[in-house]
Amino acid sequence: MSYYMIGIGGTGAKCLEAFIHLCGAGLLKDSQPVKIVYVDADVSCGNLQRTQKAADLYAKAQKIGFGDTGILKNAITTCAPWTPVPENCVNIDDVFQRTSLVNKEKYKDLGMLYDALFTEQERVTPLDKGFRGHPAIGAAVMSQAMIAEQSEQWKELEQQINTDKDARVFLFASVFGGTGAAGFPTIAKILKNNLKKDENGKPLTKIGGALILPYFQFPSAPNEEEQQMQAKVADFMLNTKSALDYYDKSGLLGDVFNNIYLVGDNDLTEMKEFSLGSNSQKNDAHFIELYAALAAFDFFNKTDFSEVTTPMIARGDEDDLDTTDKVTWDDIPNVCLDGNVKDKLAAYIRFLYAYKNCILINLAKCAASETEKRNVTWYKDLVEKAGKIDVYHDREIMDAFNALGDYADSFFDWWRQIILANDKRYIELLNKQLWESGLWEKTRLDIYQVVLPIKERKEKLTYQAFWKALCNHTGKLKTINAGGSEILMRAVYEICKN
């Protein structure tokens, strides 16, 4: 069995980014692989590029062994971004060959219909920056591209799913823009038509999806861009209502999807800058994307699809001013079959923090100077003796250790954006000291307190306490059935988990 994720448009890519970072904490019920597909006409979109980078860093970091800790257990592979815009086509006139439609007698009726459906601006606007809040364009182009002979990427994906026993597919898309709103029903319906069916004509593959309702807004376009076709905040709610009405009438739930999750926020977060698309469309991560990712984990972890349910989560009490503008761990649904989300994420966060701010720094010192390992008192037992690793002579293993550090940087930057960049909510999940304390070695930061709310406890996990625990961990090595880097990773995780 494998898990297949399809992120459609810029918001879909951001939800995939959230899924990647949460996946490392071991939220999935098993260690089956995850395959990611990106769908966007704007393949240079900054949101998409950042998600691709996160997936690449995750894949490199996962090459280090983590033993039975449960973290980074799922391999994540990605496909090249798929654009529905055919090669050498600039706009939809090129896609549908309007010149032939209006000039050839046998196609003139189609040409008149085509001109009636799309305005001149819609027809001639370049598609290199996506569908710009116009889902009608996106749906037409996507249907054409996926059905056409050249859509080999979808044929290959469908073959993989059909030969994969108990495969599950999950789609992310916004409902208020262009690419996501168009792609969500279009892709799902085409998949449904091409996947294997049971005796009742329903796909054997379970299909789920998260529809992202409006949760952000952006400033008006600058004067030089305001006349160009673009997504407009004023249209978000109307687009959302129209799309949901269409999805309801077309019978997506039940006929195509086993589960659909709707996620949004009534107070729209203000984006800093307007962007038509391309690499300048790089919005900060948002807690709504975290919720959407949790919806995917809930779907993948389900064991029973026989009952039709309407789960609902809500945040805060409108009559309680102390909770209305806050997001706490009480507002985060537990989507794990074993354990809970908070505990798994807390241990993972502490692990990556301790690794980045202690382990990697000292491994780098040992790699730079063979005499330095005398000062790293845990290195000889945990790394050289038990793990049979010599970072001074083995540059390849040091590259792998550095890759995990690079992923940790990406992970904490994603959390920083969620915690610090939201102007409408107080995201009280992690302690801001994570980004304010400076070098861990030079502070008294207790990483037991990086996950809120802060609770007083007798034991503290400062830098010095962590170092001492590592040195004392050598007494447990005889009972550990592991080798290589797994020895060190397991020791770090067990200390951070307690």
C-alpha positions in Angstrom: 0.0 0.0 0.0 1.1 3.5 -0.7 -0.2 7.0 0.0 -0.6 9.4 -3.0 -0.8 13.1 -2.4 -1.8 15.6 -5.1 -1.3 19.3 -4.4 -3.2 21.6 -6.8 -2.2 25.2 -7.2 -0.2 27.4 -4.8 -2.3 26.6 -1.7 -2.2 22.9 -2.5 1.6 23.1 -2.6 1.6 24.8 0.8 -0.6 22.1 2.3 1.9 19.5 1.0 4.7 21.4 2.7 2.8 21.1 6.0 2.2 17.4 5.4 5.9 16.8 4.7 7.0 18.5 8.0 4.4 16.7 10.1 5.0 13.4 8.5 8.5 13.3 9.9 7.1 13.2 13.4 5.6 9.7 12.7 1.9 10.6 12.5 1.1 7.9 9.9 -0.1 4.6 11.2 2.6 2.7 9.3 5.8 3.1 7.3 4.3 2.9 3.8 5.8 5.3 1.2 4.3 8.6 0.2 4.2 9.8 -3.4 3.7 13.5 -4.1 2.3 15.0 -7.3 2.4 18.8 -7.9 -0.2 20.3 -10.3 0.2 23.9 -11.3 0.2 25.9 -14.5 2.7 28.2 -12.7 5.6 25.8 -12.3 7.8 28.7 -11.1 5.4 29.6 -8.2 7.4 30.4 -5.1 5.1 28.3 -2.9 5.7 25.3 -5.1 9.4 25.7 -5.2 9.6 25.9 -1.4 7.6 22.7 -1.0 9.8 21.0 -3.5 12.8 22.1 -1.5 11.2 20.7 1.7 10.6 17.4 0.1 14.1 17.1 -1.3 15.6 18.0 2.2 13.3 15.4 3.8 14.4 12.7 1.4 18.1 13.4 2.0 17.6 13.5 5.8 15.7 10.2 5.8 18.8 8.4 4.5 20.2 8.5 8.0 18.9 5.5 10.0 16.5 6.3 12.9 15.9 2.8 14.1 12.6 2.1 15.8 12.0 5.7 17.0 9.1 6.1 14.5 10.4 9.5 13.1 11.1 10.0 9.4 9.9 6.5 8.8 7.9 7.2 5.6 9.9 7.6 2.4 8.6 10.6 0.4 9.1 10.7 -3.4 8.0 13.4 -5.8 7.1 13.6 -9.4 8.1 16.5 -11.6 5.5 19.3 -11.4 2.7 18.7 -14.0 1.4 21.7 -15.9 -1.9 21.3 -17.7 -0.8 23.9 -20.3 0.6 22.1 -23.4 4.0 22.9 -24.6 4.2 25.9 -27.0 0.8 27.2 -25.8 0.8 30.7 -24.4 -2.9 31.2 -23.7 -6.2 29.3 -24.0 -6.6 30.5 -27.6 -3.5 28.4 -28.3 -4.8 25.4 -26.2 -8.1 25.2 -28.1 -6.8 26.4 -31.4 -9.2 29.3 -31.7 -7.9 30.3 -35.2 -9.2 27.0 -36.6 -12.4 27.2 -34.6 -13.4 30.6 -36.0 -12.0 30.3 -39.5 -13.0 26.8 -40.6 -16.6 26.5 -41.6 -17.2 23.1 -39.9 -16.0 24.5 -36.6 -17.7 27.9 -36.7 -20.5 27.0 -34.3 -17.9 25.8 -31.8 -15.9 28.9 -32.3 -19.0 31.1 -31.5 -19.6 29.1 -28.4 -16.0 29.4 -27.3 -16.1 33.2 -27.8 -19.3 33.3 -25.7 -17.8 31.4 -22.8 -14.5 33.3 -22.5 -13.9 37.0 -22.6 -11.1 38.4 -24.8 -9.0 39.1 -21.7 -9.4 35.5 -20.5 -8.5 34.2 -24.0 -5.3 36.2 -24.5 -3.8 36.4 -21.0 -0.7 34.2 -20.7 -1.0 31.1 -18.6 2.6 31.0 -17.3 1.4 32.4 -13.9 -1.6 30.1 -13.5 -5.3 30.7 -14.0 -5.4 33.9 -11.9 -8.6 33.2 -10.0 -10.6 32.0 -13.0 -11.5 28.4 -12.4 -13.5 28.1 -15.7 -10.3 28.5 -17.6 -8.5 26.0 -15.4 -11.2 23.3 -15.7 -11.3 23.6 -19.5 -7.5 23.4 -19.8 -7.0 20.6 -17.3 -9.7 18.4 -18.8 -8.2 18.9 -22.3 -4.6 18.1 -21.0 -5.4 15.1 -18.9 -7.5 13.4 -21.6 -5.1 14.2 -24.4 -2.6 11.6 -25.7 0.4 13.4 -24.2 -0.7 13.0 -20.6 1.8 10.2 -19.9 2.4 11.3 -16.4 -1.2 10.7 -15.4 -1.3 7.3 -17.2 1.7 6.2 -15.3 0.3 7.4 -12.0 -3.1 5.7 -12.6 -1.2 2.4 -13.4 0.7 2.6 -10.2 -2.4 3.2 -8.2 -4.3 0.4 -9.9 -1.5 -2.1 -9.2 -1.1 -0.9 -5.6 -3.2 -2.9 -3.2 -5.2 -0.6 -0.8 -3.8 2.6 -2.2 -5.2 5.9 -0.9 -5.2 9.2 -2.7 -5.6 12.6 -1.2 -6.0 16.0 -2.9 -5.3 19.5 -1.6 -6.8 22.5 -3.3 -8.2 26.0 -2.5 -11.8 26.6 -3.4 -11.6 30.4 -3.8 -8.9 30.7 -6.6 -8.4 29.4 -10.1 -6.1 26.4 -10.3 -7.3 24.6 -7.1 -11.0 25.2 -7.6 -10.7 23.9 -11.2 -8.4 21.0 -10.6 -10.1 19.5 -7.5 -13.2 18.1 -9.2 -11.6 17.7 -12.6 -8.7 15.6 -11.5 -10.8 13.5 -9.1 -13.4 12.7 -11.7 -10.8 11.6 -14.3 -9.1 9.5 -11.7 -12.4 7.9 -10.7 -13.1 7.0 -14.4 -9.7 5.4 -14.9 -9.2 3.6 -11.6 -10.3 0.0 -11.0 -13.9 -0.4 -9.8 -15.8 -2.8 -7.5 -19.0 -4.6 -8.4 -21.0 -1.4 -7.7 -18.9 0.7 -10.0 -17.0 2.6 -7.3 -13.2 2.9 -7.3 -11.4 0.3 -5.2 -9.0 3.1 -4.3 -10.1 5.3 -1.4 -10.0 9.0 -2.4 -10.1 11.9 0.0 -9.5 15.6 -0.2 -9.2 18.9 1.7 -10.9 21.9 0.2 -9.3 25.1 1.6 -11.8 27.9 2.1 -10.6 31.6 2.2 -8.1 32.2 5.0 -5.9 35.0 3.7 -6.2 38.2 1.7 -3.6 40.4 -0.1 -3.3 44.1 -0.9 -4.5 45.6 -4.1 -2.4 45.2 -7.2 0.0 48.1 -8.0 -1.1 50.5 -10.7 0.9 48.8 -13.5 -0.7 45.5 -12.8 -4.3 46.4 -11.8 -5.7 46.1 -15.4 -4.3 42.5 -15.8 -6.4 39.5 -15.2 -5.9 38.4 -11.6 -7.4 36.8 -8.5 -9.3 39.4 -6.5 -10.1 39.2 -2.7 -13.5 40.7 -3.4 -14.4 37.6 -5.4 -13.2 35.0 -2.8 -16.5 34.4 -1.1 -18.5 34.4 -4.3 -16.1 32.0 -5.9 -16.3 29.8 -2.8 -20.1 29.7 -2.8 -20.2 29.0 -6.5 -17.6 26.2 -6.3 -19.2 24.5 -3.3 -22.7 24.7 -5.0 -21.2 23.0 -8.1 -19.4 20.3 -6.1 -22.6 19.5 -4.2 -24.8 19.3 -7.3 -22.2 17.1 -9.1 -22.2 14.6 -6.3 -18.5 14.6 -5.6 -18.9 13.2 -2.0 -19.9 9.6 -2.2 -19.7 9.3 -6.0 -16.0 10.3 -6.2 -14.7 11.1 -2.8 -14.9 8.9 0.3 -14.2 11.9 2.5 -13.9 15.7 1.9 -12.6 18.0 4.6 -13.3 21.8 4.5 -10.8 24.0 6.3 -10.8 27.8 6.5 -10.7 30.9 8.8 -13.3 33.7 9.1 -10.6 36.3 9.9 -8.4 36.5 6.8 -4.7 36.9 7.4 -3.1 39.8 5.5 -0.4 38.8 3.1 2.4 41.3 2.9 2.6 41.8 -0.9 0.5 41.4 -4.0 1.7 38.9 -6.6 0.3 37.8 -10.0 2.3 34.6 -9.6 5.7 33.1 -10.4 8.6 33.1 -7.9 7.3 36.2 -6.1 4.2 34.2 -4.9 5.8 32.9 -1.8 3.5 33.4 1.2 4.3 32.6 4.8 3.2 29.2 6.1 -0.2 29.4 7.9 -1.9 27.3 10.7 -4.8 26.5 8.3 -2.3 24.5 6.2 -1.3 22.6 9.3 -5.0 21.7 9.8 -5.4 20.7 6.2 -2.3 18.4 6.5 -3.9 16.8 9.7 -7.0 16.1 7.6 -4.8 14.0 5.3 -3.3 12.1 8.2 -6.9 11.5 9.5 -7.9 10.1 6.1 -4.8 7.9 5.7 -5.1 6.5 9.2 -8.8 5.5 8.9 -9.5 1.9 9.3 -13.2 1.9 8.5 -15.0 3.7 5.6 -18.3 2.0 6.0 -20.0 4.8 8.0 -20.7 8.2 6.5 -19.8 10.8 9.2 -19.5 14.5 9.3 -16.6 15.3 11.7 -16.3 18.8 12.9 -13.7 20.7 14.8 -14.0 24.3 16.0 -11.6 26.6 17.8 -12.4 28.7 20.8 -15.6 30.1 22.2 -16.9 33.4 20.6 -18.0 34.5 24.1 -14.7 33.9 25.7 -12.3 36.7 24.7 -9.4 34.8 26.2 -9.7 32.0 23.7 -11.3 33.5 20.5 -8.0 34.7 19.0 -5.8 31.8 20.2 -4.9 28.5 18.7 -3.7 26.0 21.4 -3.0 22.3 21.5 -6.6 21.8 22.7 -7.7 23.0 19.2 -5.5 20.5 17.4 -7.4 17.2 16.5 -5.7 14.0 17.4 -5.4 12.0 14.1 -3.0 9.3 15.4 -4.1 5.7 16.0 -1.5 5.3 18.7 -0.4 8.1 21.0 -1.3 11.7 20.2 -0.3 14.5 17.9 1.0 16.8 20.6 3.3 14.2 22.2 4.7 13.0 18.9 5.3 16.5 17.6 6.8 17.6 20.9 9.4 14.8 20.9 10.2 15.4 17.2 10.7 19.2 17.7 13.0 18.6 20.7 14.9 16.0 18.8 15.5 18.3 15.8 16.4 21.2 18.0 18.9 19.2 20.1 20.3 17.6 16.9 20.8 21.0 15.2 22.1 22.9 18.2 24.3 20.3 19.8 24.9 17.1 17.9 25.6 18.5 14.5 27.8 21.3 15.8 30.0 18.8 17.6 30.0 16.3 14.8 31.2 19.1 12.5 34.1 19.9 15.0 35.1 16.2 15.0 35.0 16.1 11.2 37.2 19.2 11.0 39.8 18.0 13.5 40.7 14.5 14.6 41.8 15.8 18.0 38.5 17.5 18.7 36.7 14.2 19.6 38.6 14.2 22.9 36.4 17.2 23.9 33.2 15.5 22.7 32.9 13.0 25.5 29.9 11.1 24.0 31.4 10.7 20.6 33.8 7.8 21.2 31.1 5.5 22.7 28.0 6.5 20.7 29.6 7.2 17.3 32.9 5.4 16.9 32.5 2.3 19.0 28.8 1.5 18.8 28.1 3.1 15.5 31.4 2.2 13.8 31.4 5.8 12.3 34.4 8.1 11.8 33.2 11.5 10.6 36.8 12.7 10.2 37.6 10.2 7.4 34.1 9.4 6.2 32.9 12.6 4.4 29.9 10.8 3.0 28.3 10.1 6.4 29.1 13.7 7.4 27.2 14.9 4.3 24.3 12.8 5.5 24.5 14.4 9.0 24.6 17.9 7.4 21.5 17.0 5.3 19.5 16.3 8.5 20.7 19.7 9.8 19.5 21.4 6.5 16.1 19.8 6.9 15.9 20.9 10.5 16.5 24.5 9.3 13.6 24.2 6.9 11.4 22.6 9.5 12.0 25.3 12.1 11.6 28.1 9.5 8.2 26.7 8.6 7.1 26.7 12.3 8.5 30.2 12.7 6.2 31.5 10.0 3.2 29.8 11.5 3.9 31.1 15.1 5.2 34.6 14.3 3.8 35.7 11.0 0.1 35.4 11.7 -1.5 38.8 12.3 -5.0 37.6 13.3 -4.3 34.7 15.8 -2.1 34.0 18.7 -0.6 30.6 17.8 0.2 29.2 21.2 1.8 25.9 20.2 5.5 26.6 20.5 7.6 28.8 22.7 9.0 31.9 20.8 12.3 31.3 22.6 13.1 28.7 20.0 13.9 31.6 17.6 15.1 34.2 20.2 17.5 32.4 22.5 20.6 32.3 20.4 23.2 29.5 20.8 21.7 26.8 23.1 25.1 26.1 24.7 25.2 29.8 25.9 21.7 29.9 27.3 19.7 28.1 30.0 16.9 27.2 27.6 15.1 24.1 28.8 13.8 22.3 25.7 11.2 20.5 27.7 9.5 24.0 27.7 9.6 24.7 23.9 6.1 23.2 23.5 3.4 25.3 25.2 1.9 25.5 27.7 5.0 25.7 29.9 4.8 23.3 32.8 7.1 23.4 35.7 8.9 20.0 36.2 11.8 18.9 38.4 13.9 17.6 35.5 15.2 20.2 33.0 16.7 19.5 29.6 19.2 22.3 29.2 22.3 22.0 26.9 24.3 20.8 29.9 21.7 18.3 31.0 21.3 16.9 27.5 25.1 16.5 27.2 25.2 14.6 30.5 22.3 12.3 29.4 24.2 11.5 26.2 27.3 10.5 28.1 25.2 8.4 30.5 23.4 6.7 27.6 26.3 4.4 26.9 25.1 2.1 29.7 22.1 1.2 27.6 24.0 0.2 24.4 24.1 -3.5 25.3 20.3 -3.7 25.0 20.0 -1.9 21.7 19.7 -3.9 18.5 20.9 -1.3 16.1 24.0 0.0 14.3 25.5 2.9 12.4 23.9 6.3 12.9 20.8 4.6 14.4 22.7 4.3 17.7 23.2 8.1 18.0 19.8 9.1 16.6 18.0 6.7 18.9 19.9 8.0 21.9 19.0 11.6 21.1 15.4 10.8 20.5 14.9 8.8 23.7 16.4 11.7 25.7 14.1 14.2 24.0 11.1 12.0 24.2 11.1 11.5 28.0 
